[in-house]
Structures are given as C-alpha cells and as structure tokens.
Amino acid sequence: MPLSNLLHLLGDELADVEEECFLLFSSSRPSRDLGFLDAAATTVDVTVGDHDFTIVQSPTLLRSNRNAGTTGAVVWGVTPRFAEWMTSVANPLFSTGVLHSSSRVLELGCGVSGVVALSLFQKVGRFIASDQDYVMKLLRENIHANGAITRADVDRPRKPSGPARRSSKRTSETGKTACIDLLTLDWEQDLISSDLLSANTEPALSKDLDVVMACDCIYNETLIEPFTQACVDACRLRGRDEGSAPTVCLVAQQLRSPEVFELWLTAFHTRFRVWRLPDSILVDSLKSGSGFVVHAGILRDESP
C-alpha cells in the first residue's frame, strides 16, 4: 500500500512534543527574522530544479497595517526549498504512489508567488492554491507571467496584453492541459468543505484530497488554532468508511520562536498522528541544521 510504504520511510511516529522541540531547537539555530527571501524587492528570481521563476511581490503591502495579515505578499525562504523537494526525482510521496498524475492537492496559504503550485501542478491531477483575497491579483499575475494558466483560463482564454511572454501551453503527465485552481480562503472565516471546493473550483471538485500542504503559515500564536482546524477540515473530506487511505498533511516551516512552534506542534499533535521527515528523504536545504523542518500528519481517528 502506498501509505504504508511512505510511513515506513518516515520512521518512528512523534510521541513527545517537548522532546521534539528540544531536539529541533538544540540542533538548529532559530532564525532572527521571519525568513523572507527579500522583503524589500518588488521582484525576486527563484529557481526550482530546472525551472526559473520571476516572482512579483509587494513590499508595500507587507508593510501595510492590514488587520487580517500581510505576510503572503512576499516570498518566504522555505517555499523554494519545499518546492525543490516536492519535485525531486526521489520525492517519497511520488515514489511510494501516495501522489501520482491523478492526485488532488490543496496548498494552504500559497501567498502571491505560487512557487509550489508552479513547480508541482503538472505532476498531479488537480492543484488548488488557496489564500486570502488580497493575494489573488498578484498570484494570478505570477502564474501567467511564469508560463502557466489557471483553471478559469481554460474555460475563458485570456486575451494577450503587453509584450509576448512564455507559452502557457503546458500539459500534465496525463497529456491533458495542465492548470492551477485558485481558491480564496480565510481560515478564520471559511469552513473547508466539499461544498466550498465544489463551488469555487472549475469544473467542480467533487472528490476529496490526497495531500494538503502548507509552507510557513504559522508566525504567531493567534494563527495556530484556525490553521490547525483548516488542516483538520481539509483532511476530513476523505471519509474513513470508504476504505481509502487517509489524506496526508505536510507542514514545512522555518524554525524561529520555540514558544510559538511548541504551541503549534501541541495543537497539531492533538489532532494528527505526526512524523518529522528524516534527512534520508529530504533535499539538503531542508535537512537537520538547515533551520527548516517538515512534518507529516495523518488525522487521528475521531470515532467515539
């Protein structure tokens, strides 16, 4: 079974949150900043494998006093590292069959860059990039500027404007036109449900998800509960009575505040069985001592 093979590669399940936090922060020096690639630049160049992306971001929006947060306005350091790992030849989710050309993936908190979506969407059946409404304009621009299209573009072809850009005619590994679904989602306001996904993806996504992923979505304690609940709700879409493997939840982040990290991991561990991904299956930029970490979670059995 694909999931069993993946769990074998992940090794021992995390049992003690305090011990995990001690091990991580004693072996990696916490970052003194939030971890943006370049918070002052309006464009940044990002390389993931053989792909070079030019990403437009908004330092002005980042510095604004928008109440609901602004960190999605620029590119975070963990994002290209995670994208590199996800698209590497030896990525364990693909090598074990947990992910494949028909898989359905949801990214939480994708930000304006869409780097993970741009790197991965051709390898899966549906990739849904989600975030708050304020990132969507720049996200669409970055998707188009880097030679990709959104699901809406398939039904309503975009009229060319401005100078010619790279061809947006990409195909997935199944030979179909590949595109990215965009979903406006606010964890504190919206409940992730099959109705929400069906109403906001074109054509309607009526099925559940194979993988849920997030990069650096926790930078203060107020986000912990809504983020964790969003992960739970997304993974709940796959019912346990269908005999299918549970959804895998991946959370990648930079190590900053030990206190905030422990609060998040405590909340996440309460709802999910958790594994820290070992160095043996990671790219160098995510291994121990890098200042970054990736955890995998499988929703705990909620049966009474």
C-alpha positions as CSV (number, residue, x, y, z in Angstrom):
1,M,0.0,0.0,0.0
2,P,1.3,3.5,-0.9
3,L,0.7,5.0,2.6
4,S,2.3,2.1,4.4
5,N,5.3,2.4,2.2
6,L,5.5,6.1,3.0
7,L,5.2,5.6,6.7
8,H,8.0,3.0,6.6
9,L,10.2,5.7,5.1
10,L,9.2,8.3,7.7
11,G,10.3,6.1,10.6
12,D,9.1,6.5,14.2
13,E,6.0,8.4,14.9
14,L,6.4,11.5,17.1
15,A,5.4,10.7,20.6
16,D,6.7,13.6,22.8
17,V,6.1,17.2,21.7
18,E,8.5,18.7,24.2
19,E,11.3,16.3,23.2
20,E,10.8,17.1,19.6
21,C,11.0,20.8,20.2
22,F,14.2,20.4,22.3
23,L,15.8,18.3,19.6
24,L,15.0,20.7,16.8
25,F,16.0,23.9,18.6
26,S,19.2,22.5,20.0
27,S,20.4,21.3,16.6
28,S,19.2,24.3,14.6
29,R,19.8,27.9,15.4
30,P,16.5,29.7,15.3
31,S,16.2,32.5,12.7
32,R,16.3,36.1,13.9
33,D,14.0,37.2,11.2
34,L,10.8,36.0,9.6
35,G,12.6,34.4,6.7
36,F,11.6,36.3,3.6
37,L,13.8,35.9,0.6
38,D,14.0,39.7,0.1
39,A,11.3,41.7,1.8
40,A,12.4,45.0,0.1
41,A,12.4,43.8,-3.6
42,T,9.4,44.1,-5.9
43,T,10.6,41.1,-7.9
44,V,12.7,38.0,-6.9
45,D,14.1,35.3,-9.0
46,V,13.5,31.7,-7.8
47,T,15.0,28.5,-9.2
48,V,13.3,25.2,-8.5
49,G,15.1,22.3,-10.3
50,D,15.3,23.1,-14.0
51,H,12.7,25.9,-13.7
52,D,13.5,29.6,-13.2
53,F,10.6,31.8,-12.0
54,T,10.5,35.5,-11.7
55,I,8.1,36.5,-9.0
56,V,6.4,39.9,-8.4
57,Q,5.8,40.7,-4.8
58,S,4.6,43.7,-2.8
59,P,6.8,45.1,0.0
60,T,4.3,48.0,0.3
61,L,1.5,45.6,1.1
62,L,3.8,43.7,3.5
63,R,4.4,46.9,5.5
64,S,0.7,47.9,5.5
65,N,-1.5,47.8,8.5
66,R,-4.0,45.4,7.1
67,N,-5.7,43.7,10.1
68,A,-6.0,40.2,8.6
69,G,-2.3,39.9,7.8
70,T,0.1,40.7,5.0
71,T,2.8,38.1,5.1
72,G,1.5,36.4,1.9
73,A,2.6,39.5,0.0
74,V,6.3,38.3,-0.4
75,V,8.2,35.1,-0.9
76,W,9.3,33.1,2.1
77,G,12.6,31.2,2.3
78,V,11.1,27.8,2.9
79,T,8.9,27.9,-0.2
80,P,11.6,27.2,-2.9
81,R,13.2,24.6,-0.7
82,F,9.9,22.8,-0.2
83,A,9.1,23.0,-3.9
84,E,12.5,21.6,-4.8
85,W,11.9,18.6,-2.5
86,M,8.4,18.0,-3.8
87,T,9.6,17.9,-7.4
88,S,12.8,16.0,-6.8
89,V,13.2,12.6,-8.6
90,A,13.4,10.7,-5.3
91,N,10.4,12.5,-3.5
92,P,8.9,9.8,-1.3
93,L,5.3,10.8,-1.9
94,F,5.6,10.1,-5.6
95,S,8.0,7.2,-5.3
96,T,5.6,5.4,-3.0
97,G,2.5,6.3,-5.0
98,V,0.8,8.5,-2.4
99,L,1.0,11.2,-5.1
100,H,0.5,10.5,-8.8
101,S,-0.7,12.0,-12.0
102,S,-4.4,11.9,-10.9
103,S,-3.9,13.2,-7.3
104,R,-5.7,16.1,-5.8
105,V,-3.6,18.6,-3.8
106,L,-4.6,21.6,-1.7
107,E,-2.0,24.2,-0.6
108,L,-3.0,26.4,2.3
109,G,-1.5,29.9,2.4
110,C,0.1,29.9,-1.0
111,G,0.9,33.6,-1.0
112,V,1.4,35.8,-4.1
113,S,4.2,33.7,-5.5
114,G,2.5,30.4,-6.3
115,V,6.0,28.8,-6.4
116,V,4.9,25.5,-5.1
117,A,1.9,25.4,-7.5
118,L,4.0,26.4,-10.5
119,S,6.5,23.7,-9.6
120,L,4.1,20.9,-8.9
121,F,0.9,21.4,-10.9
122,Q,2.0,19.4,-14.0
123,K,2.7,16.3,-11.9
124,V,-0.7,15.9,-10.3
125,G,-4.3,15.8,-11.5
126,R,-5.6,18.9,-9.6
127,F,-3.6,21.5,-7.7
128,I,-5.6,24.0,-5.7
129,A,-3.6,27.1,-4.4
130,S,-5.5,28.8,-1.7
131,D,-5.1,32.0,0.3
132,Q,-6.9,35.2,1.3
133,D,-8.4,37.5,-1.3
134,Y,-5.7,40.2,-1.1
135,V,-3.0,37.9,-2.7
136,M,-5.1,36.7,-5.6
137,K,-4.4,39.5,-8.1
138,L,-0.6,39.2,-7.8
139,L,-0.9,35.4,-7.6
140,R,-2.7,35.3,-11.0
141,E,-0.1,37.6,-12.5
142,N,2.7,35.4,-11.3
143,I,1.1,32.3,-12.6
144,H,0.5,33.9,-16.1
145,A,4.0,35.5,-16.2
146,N,5.7,32.2,-15.5
147,G,4.0,30.4,-18.3
148,A,1.1,28.7,-16.5
149,I,-2.6,29.2,-16.6
150,T,-5.4,29.0,-14.0
151,R,-8.5,26.7,-14.3
152,A,-10.6,29.7,-15.2
153,D,-8.3,30.4,-18.2
154,V,-9.1,27.0,-19.7
155,D,-12.8,27.9,-20.0
156,R,-12.2,31.6,-20.6
157,P,-9.0,32.0,-22.6
158,R,-7.0,35.1,-21.7
159,K,-6.6,37.8,-24.3
160,P,-2.9,38.7,-24.7
161,S,-1.9,42.1,-23.4
162,G,1.5,43.7,-23.3
163,P,4.7,42.1,-24.6
164,A,4.7,38.4,-25.5
165,R,5.5,36.0,-22.7
166,R,6.4,32.4,-22.4
167,S,3.9,30.0,-23.8
168,S,1.2,29.0,-21.4
169,K,0.5,25.7,-23.2
170,R,1.6,23.2,-20.7
171,T,0.5,19.6,-20.3
172,S,0.3,17.3,-17.3
173,E,1.8,13.9,-17.1
174,T,-1.5,12.5,-18.4
175,G,-1.3,14.6,-21.6
176,K,-4.1,17.0,-20.6
177,T,-3.8,20.7,-20.4
178,A,-2.3,21.5,-17.0
179,C,-3.6,24.4,-14.9
180,I,-3.9,25.7,-11.4
181,D,-7.1,26.0,-9.4
182,L,-7.3,29.2,-7.3
183,L,-9.4,29.2,-4.1
184,T,-10.0,32.3,-1.9
185,L,-9.8,31.0,1.6
186,D,-9.6,32.7,5.0
187,W,-9.0,30.1,7.8
188,E,-10.7,32.3,10.4
189,Q,-13.8,32.8,8.4
190,D,-14.3,29.9,6.0
191,L,-15.0,26.2,6.7
192,I,-13.2,23.9,4.2
193,S,-15.9,21.6,2.9
194,S,-16.8,19.7,-0.2
195,D,-19.4,22.4,-0.9
196,L,-16.8,25.1,-0.7
197,L,-14.4,23.3,-3.1
198,S,-17.2,22.4,-5.5
199,A,-18.5,25.9,-5.6
200,N,-15.1,27.5,-6.2
201,T,-13.2,25.2,-8.5
202,E,-14.0,24.9,-12.2
203,P,-15.1,22.2,-13.1
204,A,-16.4,21.4,-9.6
205,L,-14.0,19.4,-7.5
206,S,-16.4,16.9,-6.1
207,K,-13.9,14.5,-4.6
208,D,-11.6,14.6,-1.5
209,L,-7.9,15.4,-1.3
210,D,-4.8,13.2,-1.4
211,V,-2.4,15.7,0.1
212,V,-2.8,19.0,2.0
213,M,0.4,21.1,2.3
214,A,1.5,24.4,3.8
215,C,4.7,26.4,3.9
216,D,5.4,28.8,6.8
217,C,1.8,29.6,7.7
218,I,2.5,30.0,11.5
219,Y,4.4,33.0,12.6
220,N,2.4,34.0,15.7
221,E,0.2,32.1,18.2
222,T,-3.1,33.6,17.1
223,L,-2.9,31.6,13.8
224,I,-2.4,28.3,15.4
225,E,-5.9,27.2,16.1
226,P,-7.5,28.4,12.8
227,F,-4.6,26.9,10.8
228,T,-4.8,23.6,12.6
229,Q,-8.6,23.5,12.2
230,A,-8.2,24.2,8.5
231,C,-5.8,21.2,8.2
232,V,-8.4,19.0,10.0
233,D,-11.3,20.2,7.9
234,A,-9.4,19.6,4.7
235,C,-8.3,16.1,5.7
236,R,-11.8,15.2,6.9
237,L,-13.1,15.4,3.4
238,R,-11.9,11.9,2.9
239,G,-14.2,9.7,4.8
240,R,-12.8,6.7,6.7
241,D,-15.7,4.5,5.7
242,E,-14.7,4.4,2.0
243,G,-11.7,2.2,2.6
244,S,-9.4,4.7,1.1
245,A,-6.1,5.8,2.6
246,P,-6.3,9.0,4.7
247,T,-5.2,12.4,3.4
248,V,-1.5,13.3,4.2
249,C,-0.9,16.7,5.6
250,L,2.6,18.3,5.1
251,V,3.7,21.3,7.0
252,A,7.1,23.0,6.2
253,Q,8.4,25.9,8.2
254,Q,11.4,27.8,9.3
255,L,12.5,27.5,13.0
256,R,12.0,30.8,14.7
257,S,10.3,31.1,18.1
258,P,10.5,27.9,20.2
259,E,7.4,29.0,22.1
260,V,5.2,29.5,19.1
261,F,6.5,26.3,17.5
262,E,5.7,24.2,20.5
263,L,2.2,25.7,20.8
264,W,1.6,24.8,17.1
265,L,3.0,21.3,17.4
266,T,1.0,20.6,20.6
267,A,-2.2,21.6,18.8
268,F,-1.3,19.7,15.6
269,H,-0.2,16.6,17.5
270,T,-3.5,16.6,19.4
271,R,-5.5,16.2,16.1
272,F,-2.9,14.4,13.9
273,R,-0.5,11.5,14.2
274,V,2.8,13.2,13.4
275,W,6.2,12.3,11.8
276,R,9.2,14.6,11.3
277,L,10.6,13.8,7.9
278,P,14.1,12.3,8.2
279,D,17.2,13.6,6.4
280,S,17.3,10.4,4.3
281,I,14.3,11.6,2.2
282,L,14.9,15.3,2.2
283,V,16.9,17.6,-0.1
284,D,20.0,19.2,1.6
285,S,18.3,22.6,2.0
286,L,15.7,21.1,4.4
287,K,17.9,18.7,6.4
288,S,18.8,18.9,10.1
289,G,20.8,22.0,10.9
290,S,19.3,24.0,7.9
291,G,16.9,25.9,10.2
292,F,13.9,24.3,8.4
293,V,11.7,21.3,9.2
294,V,8.9,19.4,7.5
295,H,6.3,17.4,9.4
296,A,3.7,15.0,8.1
297,G,0.4,14.4,9.7
298,I,-2.4,11.9,9.4
299,L,-5.7,12.8,11.0
300,R,-6.4,10.8,14.2
301,D,-9.3,8.5,14.4
302,E,-12.2,10.6,15.6
303,S,-14.6,7.7,16.2
304,P,-16.4,7.9,19.5
